[in-house]
Amino acid sequence: MLDFAPRDGDKRRPMAVSVKICGITEAPALDAALRAGADLVGFAFHPTSPRNLPYAKAAELALRARGRARIVALLVDPDDAAVARALDAIQPDFVQLHGRESPQRLAELRSRFGRPLIKAMAVAEADDLNAVASYEPVTDMFLFDARAPKGATRPGGHGVAFDWRLLQHRRILRPWLLAGGLTPENVALALAVSGAPGVDVSSGVEVGPGIKDPQLIQAFVAAARGVLPESVQQGSSA
């Protein structure tokens, strides 16, 4: 079982909610995520995504993050060569699979590369969760995201939320993150409704496709942890 308990002396994490900031493309956004105390930071390797990173740039960002947050390489239906390139570039703590990879494919990747896996599951209705049990033996973590809209060229929620109540009271044997349409304004409600132990955000902290806003990142992490930003605290005590 993966441990997301606060590290000794880490006063930024008063609640045991795991937070992942995904699709980071620039150092200011990464630094904001690290300052806010994000547990995981994700780098995307998918040509049709506005967050797709060249390997050299990803390597620079991963070096900046190493030891401060867990590093995630996001891939979509990758062949072995694509996984190897991502591993060589950023030496991630996790490989996130965001396509239609089967449990058998995850088992192959675990055997070949020995790296912890995050399996993204597209959710639109209750039946979409029926496959969870078949993936539990071969994945280390789940990410439940909204199903991509019809005609989309890439998977993911595209900034749209699914019905969080679908995850209420479900027994999931692996750690998991809630994604899809989350923002600083709704993440606390999403956590309360779904019972999620962690959250993942990408477009919800952006001011344009692939352009993350440091202030929105800070606000998202604070809201997920139930913490008021320092500026608000200072203003209320004035």
Summary of the structure (lengths in Angstrom):
residues: 238
radius of gyration: 16.9
end to end distance: 44.2
largest distance: 58.6
contacts: 770
relative contact order: 0.16
helix: 36%
strand: 19%
